[in-house]
Amino acid sequence: MALQYSLTHRTNEMNQLNTDIANSAILKTYTGTIPANVAAAITGNTVTTHNCNTLAFGDTLNGVLTARQIANAVAANSGVITHFRIIRFDGTAVVQGNVATINADLNLDNNNVNSGQTVSLPSVTFTAFGF
């Protein structure tokens, strides 16, 4: 059996993530192999840079943190989007995950984009582990 945590713990975890992301964050998508961790250098090309709402994420509900509206972005490069990062206003990467069309941390309708193409993000949510 996997570890399980109380709703209070999971909510506190997501509230801390919200604090870490802070206001005016950006979400960037990339091609290439996802780095080993969020502190490692990006090796692929930046495809899109999406501006998050001034208050990037709303309140945590039942251990789930949901982004407020994230702006569409025009692709700067062509390629298959394989991963993303959420980056604080000060340039610190806080969250990293994989991108695909199904079963990914961030699912896009189409992750194979062309330069100049507008890319829209679906609802972005993070769920605390230990459910």
GULOVO-267556 format. One line per 8 residues: number of its first residue (from 1); their letters; for each residue z, y, x of N, C-alpha, C. Coordinates in nm, 2 decimals, decimal comma. Atoms other than C-alpha are relative to their C-alpha. Example, Ala and Ser with C-alpha at 12.3 -4.5 7.8 and 13.67 -1.06 7.14 Angstrom:
<pts>
1) AS) 0,00:-0,12:0,09:0,78:-0,45:1,23:0,00:0,12:0,09 | 0,00:-0,11:-0,09:0,71:-0,11:1,37:0,08:0,11:-0,08
</pts>
This chain:
<pts>
1) MALQYSLT) 0,00:-0,12:0,08:0,00:0,00:0,00:0,00:0,12:0,09 | 0,01:-0,13:-0,08:-0,09:0,35:0,13:0,12:0,08:-0,03 | -0,11:-0,09:0,03:0,17:0,62:0,16:-0,03:0,08:-0,12 | 0,01:-0,09:0,11:0,23:0,82:-0,15:0,11:0,11:0,01 | -0,09:-0,11:-0,01:0,39:1,16:-0,18:0,02:0,06:-0,14 | -0,04:-0,06:0,13:0,55:1,36:-0,46:-0,11:0,11:-0,03 | 0,08:-0,11:0,04:0,35:1,61:-0,66:0,04:0,13:0,07 | -0,05:-0,12:-0,06:0,57:1,88:-0,51:-0,05:0,01:0,15
9) HRTNEMNQ) 0,05:0,01:-0,14:0,47:1,77:-0,15:-0,15:0,03:0,00 | 0,15:-0,02:0,00:0,10:1,76:-0,23:-0,04:0,14:-0,04 | 0,03:-0,14:0,04:0,11:2,10:-0,40:0,03:0,09:0,12 | -0,03:-0,08:-0,12:0,29:2,25:-0,10:-0,10:-0,01:0,11 | 0,10:0,03:-0,10:0,04:2,09:0,13:-0,13:0,09:-0,03 | 0,12:-0,08:0,04:-0,25:2,25:-0,06:0,02:0,15:0,00 | -0,04:-0,14:-0,01:-0,07:2,58:-0,09:0,00:0,05:0,15 | 0,00:-0,03:-0,14:-0,03:2,58:0,29:-0,15:0,01:0,05
17) LNTDIANS) 0,14:-0,01:-0,03:-0,40:2,51:0,33:-0,06:0,13:-0,05 | 0,05:-0,13:0,06:-0,48:2,81:0,10:0,05:0,11:0,09 | -0,06:-0,11:-0,09:-0,25:3,03:0,32:-0,08:0,00:0,13 | 0,07:0,01:-0,13:-0,43:2,90:0,64:-0,14:0,05:-0,01 | 0,13:-0,05:0,02:-0,77:2,97:0,50:0,00:0,16:-0,02 | -0,01:-0,14:0,01:-0,66:3,32:0,40:-0,11:0,06:-0,09 | 0,10:-0,07:0,08:-0,88:3,59:0,24:-0,13:0,02:0,08 | 0,14:-0,03:-0,06:-1,25:3,66:0,31:-0,05:-0,10:0,09
25) AILKTYTG) 0,06:0,10:-0,09:-1,33:3,33:0,46:-0,15:-0,02:-0,02 | 0,14:0,03:0,02:-1,68:3,20:0,51:-0,01:-0,16:0,01 | 0,03:0,14:-0,01:-1,82:2,85:0,46:-0,14:-0,01:0,07 | 0,13:0,02:-0,07:-2,09:2,75:0,71:-0,04:-0,15:-0,01 | 0,05:0,14:0,00:-2,31:2,44:0,69:-0,09:-0,01:0,13 | 0,07:0,03:-0,13:-2,47:2,27:1,00:-0,08:-0,13:-0,01 | 0,07:0,12:-0,03:-2,71:2,01:1,11:0,07:-0,08:0,11 | -0,05:0,08:-0,12:-2,63:1,74:1,37:0,12:-0,08:-0,03
33) TIPANVAA) -0,12:0,09:0,01:-2,33:1,52:1,43:0,12:0,08:-0,02 | -0,13:-0,07:0,03:-2,00:1,63:1,29:0,09:-0,01:0,12 | -0,09:0,00:-0,11:-1,76:1,73:1,57:0,12:-0,09:-0,02 | -0,11:0,09:0,01:-1,47:1,50:1,64:0,12:0,06:-0,07 | -0,11:-0,07:0,07:-1,22:1,76:1,50:-0,04:0,14:-0,02 | 0,03:-0,14:0,04:-1,21:2,11:1,36:0,00:0,10:0,11 | 0,00:-0,09:-0,12:-1,14:2,26:1,70:-0,11:-0,02:0,10 | 0,11:0,03:-0,09:-1,43:2,10:1,87:-0,12:0,09:-0,02
41) AITGNTVT) 0,12:-0,09:0,01:-1,75:2,30:1,94:-0,11:-0,07:-0,09 | 0,11:0,04:0,09:-2,04:2,28:1,69:-0,12:-0,04:0,09 | 0,12:0,04:-0,08:-2,34:2,09:1,84:-0,13:0,02:-0,08 | 0,12:-0,02:0,07:-2,59:2,14:1,56:-0,04:0,14:-0,02 | 0,04:-0,13:0,03:-2,76:2,44:1,42:0,07:0,05:-0,13 | -0,05:-0,05:0,12:-2,61:2,67:1,16:-0,11:0,01:-0,10 | 0,11:-0,01:0,10:-2,81:2,64:0,84:0,03:0,11:-0,10 | -0,04:-0,10:0,10:-2,62:2,86:0,59:0,14:0,06:0,03
49) THNCNTLA) -0,13:-0,07:-0,01:-2,33:3,11:0,59:0,03:0,05:-0,14 | -0,03:-0,04:0,14:-2,17:3,15:0,25:0,13:0,08:0,01 | -0,12:-0,08:0,01:-1,92:3,43:0,18:0,08:-0,05:-0,11 | -0,09:0,04:0,10:-1,62:3,32:-0,01:0,05:0,12:-0,07 | -0,06:-0,10:0,08:-1,46:3,53:-0,28:0,11:0,06:0,09 | -0,10:-0,06:-0,08:-1,21:3,78:-0,13:0,13:-0,08:0,01 | -0,11:0,10:0,00:-0,93:3,55:-0,24:-0,07:-0,14:-0,02 | 0,09:0,12:0,00:-1,12:3,23:-0,14:0,04:-0,11:-0,10
57) FGDTLNGV) -0,04:0,11:0,09:-0,91:2,98:-0,33:0,10:0,04:-0,10 | -0,09:-0,03:0,11:-0,71:2,98:-0,65:0,13:-0,07:0,03 | -0,13:0,07:-0,01:-0,37:2,83:-0,72:-0,03:-0,15:0,00 | 0,01:0,15:-0,01:-0,31:2,46:-0,65:0,05:-0,05:-0,13 | -0,04:0,06:0,12:-0,29:2,25:-0,96:0,00:-0,15:0,02 | -0,01:0,15:-0,01:-0,16:1,89:-0,94:-0,05:-0,05:0,14 | 0,04:0,05:-0,13:-0,23:1,87:-0,57:-0,15:0,03:0,03 | 0,14:-0,03:-0,02:-0,59:2,01:-0,60:-0,02:0,15:0,01
65) LTARQIAN) 0,03:-0,14:-0,03:-0,70:2,33:-0,45:-0,15:0,03:-0,03 | 0,14:-0,03:0,04:-1,02:2,48:-0,60:-0,05:0,14:0,05 | 0,05:-0,13:-0,04:-1,24:2,75:-0,45:-0,04:0,09:-0,12 | 0,06:-0,09:0,09:-1,32:3,06:-0,64:-0,15:0,01:0,03 | 0,15:0,00:-0,02:-1,69:3,15:-0,65:-0,03:0,02:0,15 | 0,05:-0,01:-0,13:-1,87:3,10:-0,32:-0,15:0,04:-0,01 | 0,14:-0,06:0,01:-2,19:3,31:-0,28:-0,11:-0,10:0,05 | 0,12:0,07:-0,05:-2,53:3,15:-0,25:-0,04:0,06:0,14
73) AVAANSGV) 0,05:-0,05:-0,13:-2,69:3,18:0,10:-0,14:-0,04:0,02 | 0,14:0,03:-0,04:-3,04:3,18:0,24:0,01:-0,07:0,13 | 0,00:0,08:-0,12:-3,10:2,91:0,50:-0,06:0,07:0,12 | 0,05:-0,06:-0,12:-3,14:3,05:0,85:-0,08:-0,09:0,08 | 0,07:0,11:-0,07:-3,27:2,72:0,98:-0,04:-0,11:-0,09 | 0,03:0,12:0,08:-3,44:2,41:0,84:0,07:-0,12:0,06 | -0,06:0,12:-0,04:-3,29:2,07:0,86:0,09:-0,07:-0,10 | -0,09:0,07:0,09:-3,06:1,82:0,70:0,15:0,05:0,03
81) ITHFRIIR) -0,14:-0,05:-0,01:-2,71:1,97:0,64:0,09:-0,13:0,00 | -0,08:0,12:-0,01:-2,46:1,71:0,76:0,15:0,03:0,00 | -0,14:-0,04:0,00:-2,13:1,90:0,78:0,02:0,15:-0,03 | -0,04:-0,14:0,03:-1,95:2,22:0,70:0,13:0,03:0,06 | -0,13:-0,05:-0,04:-1,66:2,43:0,81:0,03:0,12:-0,08 | -0,05:-0,12:0,06:-1,45:2,69:0,64:0,07:0,07:0,11 | -0,04:-0,08:-0,11:-1,37:2,97:0,88:0,07:0,12:-0,05 | -0,08:-0,12:0,03:-1,10:3,23:0,85:-0,07:0,13:0,04
89) FDGTAVVQ) 0,05:-0,13:-0,03:-1,17:3,60:0,87:0,01:0,03:0,15 | -0,02:-0,03:-0,15:-1,05:3,59:1,24:-0,08:-0,10:0,08 | 0,08:0,09:-0,07:-1,30:3,32:1,33:0,05:-0,14:0,03 | -0,06:0,13:-0,02:-1,07:3,03:1,33:-0,05:-0,10:-0,10 | 0,04:0,10:0,09:-1,21:2,71:1,18:0,13:-0,07:-0,06 | -0,12:0,06:0,06:-0,96:2,56:0,93:-0,03:-0,13:-0,06 | 0,03:0,12:0,07:-1,14:2,29:0,74:-0,14:-0,04:0,05 | 0,13:0,06:-0,04:-1,43:2,06:0,84:-0,02:-0,12:-0,08
97) GNVATINA) 0,03:0,12:0,07:-1,60:1,79:0,64:-0,15:-0,03:0,00 | 0,14:0,04:0,00:-1,92:1,60:0,59:-0,07:0,04:-0,13 | 0,09:-0,04:0,11:-2,21:1,69:0,36:-0,10:-0,11:-0,02 | 0,10:0,09:0,04:-2,44:1,46:0,17:-0,04:0,03:-0,14 | 0,03:-0,02:0,14:-2,58:1,43:-0,18:0,09:-0,08:-0,09 | -0,10:0,08:0,08:-2,32:1,17:-0,29:0,11:-0,05:0,10 | -0,11:0,06:-0,07:-1,98:1,04:-0,17:0,04:0,08:0,13 | -0,03:-0,08:-0,12:-1,92:1,33:0,08:0,11:0,09:-0,03
105) DLNLDNNN) -0,10:-0,10:0,02:-1,66:1,59:0,13:-0,05:0,12:-0,08 | 0,08:-0,10:0,07:-1,92:1,84:0,00:-0,13:-0,06:-0,04 | 0,13:0,05:0,05:-2,20:1,71:-0,22:-0,09:0,11:-0,04 | 0,11:-0,09:0,04:-2,52:1,91:-0,25:-0,10:-0,07:-0,08 | 0,11:0,06:0,08:-2,80:1,85:-0,49:-0,11:-0,05:0,10 | 0,10:0,03:-0,10:-3,03:1,85:-0,18:0,05:0,06:0,13 | -0,05:-0,05:-0,12:-2,91:1,87:0,17:-0,10:0,01:0,11 | 0,11:-0,02:-0,09:-3,25:1,88:0,33:-0,07:0,13:-0,03
113) VNSGQTVS) 0,05:-0,14:0,04:-3,34:2,25:0,33:-0,10:0,05:0,11 | 0,10:-0,08:-0,08:-3,61:2,48:0,47:0,05:0,14:0,03 | -0,04:-0,14:-0,03:-3,55:2,81:0,64:-0,05:0,09:-0,11 | 0,04:-0,09:0,11:-3,56:3,08:0,38:0,04:-0,04:-0,14 | -0,03:0,06:0,13:-3,45:2,85:0,10:0,14:0,05:-0,04 | -0,14:-0,03:0,05:-3,15:2,96:-0,12:0,08:-0,12:-0,02 | -0,08:0,11:0,02:-2,87:2,72:-0,11:0,13:0,04:-0,08 | -0,11:-0,03:0,09:-2,61:2,71:-0,39:0,10:-0,12:0,03
121) LPSVTFTA) -0,11:0,10:-0,01:-2,27:2,53:-0,35:0,05:-0,03:-0,13 | -0,06:0,04:0,13:-2,12:2,33:-0,63:0,15:0,05:0,01 | -0,14:-0,03:-0,01:-1,75:2,37:-0,71:0,06:-0,07:0,12 | -0,06:0,06:-0,12:-1,55:2,31:-0,39:0,15:-0,02:-0,02 | -0,14:0,03:0,02:-1,22:2,14:-0,42:0,06:-0,09:0,12 | -0,07:0,08:-0,10:-0,97:1,98:-0,18:0,12:-0,06:-0,07 | -0,11:0,08:0,07:-0,73:1,71:-0,30:0,10:-0,05:0,11 | -0,11:0,04:-0,09:-0,40:1,64:-0,12:-0,01:-0,15:0,01
129) FGF) 0,00:0,14:-0,02:-0,38:1,29:0,03:0,14:-0,05:-0,05 | -0,13:0,07:0,05:-0,10:1,04:-0,08:0,02:0,01:-0,14 | -0,01:-0,01:0,15:-0,18:1,05:-0,45:0,05:-0,13:-0,05
</pts>
